[in-house]
Amino acid sequence: MKKNKQATPQYTRAELMHHAEALFAVKAEVLYGALYEAAQETFSIEEAKERINQFMKAKVKG
């Protein structure tokens, strides 16, 4: 018996940025930076959280 995997909901950049503070406790500008180089147009909440974590840990080039 196979379990049916439900597809993770996907959200556009605009939707995520509009709710950045409520969902991720970061300003929209941080989310913008985290998603800046991503080729895809939609993201799950978990994907966005992972990108934010990577972005916040990245060293500043100077």
GUSESE-736253 format. One line per 2 residues: for each residue x, y, z of C-alpha. Coordinates in Angstrom, 3 decimals. Example, Ala and Ser with C-alpha at 12.3 -4.5 7.8 and 13.67 -1.06 7.14 Angstrom:
<recs>
12.300:-4.500:7.800 ~ 13.670:-1.060:7.140
</recs>
This chain:
<recs>
0.000:0.000:0.000 ~ 1.539:3.292:-1.122
1.186:6.470:0.838 ~ -0.017:9.440:-1.148
2.467:12.266:-0.797 ~ 0.834:15.624:-0.978
2.714:18.206:-2.958 ~ 4.174:20.939:-0.805
2.403:24.239:-1.497 ~ 4.478:26.610:-3.601
4.373:30.393:-3.268 ~ 5.653:33.172:-5.496
8.423:35.508:-4.399 ~ 5.890:38.325:-4.038
3.617:36.264:-1.776 ~ 6.522:35.228:0.445
7.931:38.755:0.621 ~ 4.525:40.166:1.524
4.393:37.828:4.546 ~ 8.130:37.632:5.333
7.910:38.985:8.874 ~ 5.007:36.742:9.879
6.410:33.576:8.288 ~ 10.149:33.922:8.786
10.640:36.745:11.338 ~ 12.806:38.651:8.837
12.217:41.773:6.797 ~ 11.277:41.463:3.141
14.729:42.790:2.203 ~ 16.389:39.757:3.806
14.108:37.389:1.923 ~ 14.813:39.289:-1.299
18.540:38.760:-0.775 ~ 18.061:35.097:0.081
16.070:34.429:-3.101 ~ 18.052:36.785:-5.364
20.115:34.190:-7.256 ~ 17.451:31.468:-7.336
16.340:30.499:-10.831 ~ 12.923:29.230:-9.785
9.900:31.481:-9.425 ~ 8.032:29.591:-6.690
9.192:28.200:-3.352 ~ 7.799:26.176:-0.476
7.969:27.629:3.026 ~ 10.732:25.135:3.914
12.778:26.012:0.814 ~ 12.528:29.690:1.643
13.547:29.082:5.282 ~ 16.587:27.096:4.141
17.642:29.845:1.730 ~ 17.225:32.471:4.469
19.407:30.425:6.834 ~ 22.115:30.067:4.174
21.896:33.765:3.346 ~ 22.212:34.822:6.987
25.269:32.576:7.491 ~ 27.038:33.722:4.299
30.173:35.782:4.725 ~ 30.171:39.269:3.304
32.570:39.685:0.403 ~ 34.614:42.806:0.563
</recs>
